[in-house]
C-alpha cells in the first residue's frame, strides 16, 4: 500500500450540471489523486499504482495512459516486460479498447531503445488469446499488422501459418484474409511467379470450399488488381460458380460480368447484370447502374 | 397511410425473395461467422414474420415521443455510476444526445444551449485550447470534434466564441504527422478518425490551411484496401467507421464530385453496397460481419457522397434500410439500438437516427455546401411525417445548415 495522504484533490469550481456522472466515492478519490499527481508530474511507484487502478476501472482514460507512459519512462528500474504483462491483462478484459495496443507498441519501442532488441516470441501468446476470444478483433489485428511492419515479417512463415490456421477454422474470417494480404504484399516487393501461383491456388481452393464467401473472392480479385494481372484468366472459376443449375454465387456472377465487360462482350454482361438485378434484388438499382454504364 | 403500405409491401418483397443467389451457403462448412450470422437472421426473420402477419396499419413507426423522452431524461438528470466507463467521452455524450434531439425535430432551448456551452468549455484543456474527454483531461482530437459539434447543433455561439482558435490551430499542427496523418493526442495513435476529426475541427473553426492539409489526401487514399473500403491505418481491414471518416474527409479536402481522381471509386461503391444484407436490409461494417444499426450512418452515410460523385441516385436500398431501422432498431421502451439482441445506448440512438435521415433525403452539393431534399419519389421510399427526421449534413453529421452557421460566426 502506498501513502497518498499528502495529495490535495482539486475539483472543478462550478461543475456543469449537464450529464454529470454519479461516480462512486472510490473512483472520485482515485481519479482525483491521479490528476493531482499528474499535475505535479510525479514519477513514482505510487503514481504508477494509481494509474493502474484508474485504468482497471476505466480503460478508455487516455490521459491516464499517457501519464503512465511518462512514469514508466521516468522509472529507469521498472521492468518493461512486467509492463507488457500487465498490458495483456488489461487487454483481455477490455477487448474493444483503443489505447492498450498503441500503448503496447510504445513500450516495445522503449525496450528497443533501451536494450536494442526485442524478443517477438513473447507477443504471440497474448495475440493468440485475444484472437481466440474474438477472431475479428480490429485492434488486435491492427497491432499484429504493426508488428509485421516494425519487425519486417513480410512473407514470414509464422504469420502465413497463423492466417492459414485461422482460415482453416473459419474461412469467412475477413480479418485473417486482410492480414494475409498485408503479409504477402504489404511491402511492395515483387513476388516470383511461383509465389503468385501458389497463392492463387490457395485462394481458389478456399473458393471451392465456400463459393458464397465474399472474403475469398475479394482477396482473389485484390491480388489480380494489385499485381496488374489479367482478370480474364479467372473466367473458368467464375463460370464454374455461375451455373444456375448447380452451386452458384453472386460473387462469381459479378466477376463473370466484369470479365465479359473486359472482353467487350457487353450483351452477355448485360444479361448477367439483369440476372443479378433479379436474384440479388436488394441491390437492384446498383446492378442496373452497373449495366447502364456499359458503352457499346 | 400510403407510406405504411409501401414499407409493408417492400418488406414483403424482401421477405419473399427467397430464391437468393447465395442459397448454397447452408451447404458450406459451419464456422463462427455462419453461426452468428444465422442467429441474427433468425431473430430478424421472426420480427419480419410477425409484422407481415399483422395488418398493414400495424407496421412499426418511429416512436418519436419515447425516444425523445429517453434523450431528454438523460439531458435533465445525472447519469448513474455505470456511465463512469464513458468518463473520457463527456463531449461525445453531449453530442450524441443533442444531435439526436435535433434530428427528431425538437427545439434546443436557450437554457440547454447555455448548459452545453458551459459543459464543453469545462472540458477545454487550458494548455492547448483544444477539448478533452472531460474536465482536467488532455486535449483529444475526437473530443474536440464532438465538443465542437455539440456547440454547433445547440448554437452555443457564446461558448464557441470563447474557444481560442489560434491555440487550437497550433495544437492541430502539433498533432500533424510528417506522413500527412494526425494523431489523436500527445503520445496517441494516428488513424483515419483523427484525420477526419482534425479536418472537421479546422473547417468549423475556419482555420484550415495548406499546412494542416499537407499530404492528408495521399495518406487517406493509402488507407483504401483491396476490398474498396478504407481502414484506420494503411494495411488494416476495410471498416465502416473508418471508411466514413476517410471519404468524408476526402470530400472536404477535395469535393465529393472529385473523389474518383484520388481513389478507386468503383471499388468503394462495390464494397459499400455489399454492406447491405439481403434479409436484414441493414448494413454491416466489414465483410462477413453482422448487421449493426450504427452502420446505417457510417456506411449508409456514404450514400449521399457517392451519389454526388457518380450522379447516380439510390446506389443503396433506402427503404429496406429504413425497414431495418423501424422494425429492428427501436428498443423497448425507448432509444435506438444495434440489433434486436442489443440494448439502446446514446451512440446507437444518434447514429441510427442519422442513418434514418439519410434514407429520407437526397443531398445536393452547391457552392461548397450541402442542401438536403426530402425524397418524394415513391419508387424509392415514401417519407411520412410520422417517421420523418431532419436532413443531415453528410460530412459533419449534424442537421443541414448548422455547420455553415458556425463557420460564419468565426468568419465574421
Interface residues (C-beta under 8 A of the other chain):
Chain A: X10 X12 X15 X16 X17 X18 X19 X20 X21 X22 X23 X24 X27 X31 X35 X57 X58 X60 X61 X62 X63 X65 X66 X69 X98 X102 X106 X135 X136 X138 X141 X142 X145 X148 X149 X169 X170 X171 X172 X173 X174 X175 X178 X179 X181 X182 X186 X209 X210 X211 X212 X213 X214 X215 X218 X219 X221 X222 X223 X225 X226 X247 X248 X249 X250 X253 X276 X279 X280 X281 X282 X283 X284 X285 X286 X289
Chain B: X13 X14 X17 X19 X20 X21 X22 X24 X25 X27 X28 X29 X31 X32 X33 X34 X74 X75 X78 X79 X80 X81 X83 X84 X85 X86 X87 X88 X89 X90 X93 X94 X97 X115 X116 X118 X119 X122 X132 X133 X135 X136 X137 X138 X140 X184 X185 X186 X187 X188 X189 X225 X226 X227 X232 X233 X235 X236 X237 X238 X239 X269 X273 X274 X276 X277 X278 X281 X286 X287 X288 X289 X310 X312 X313 X314 X315 X316 X317 X320
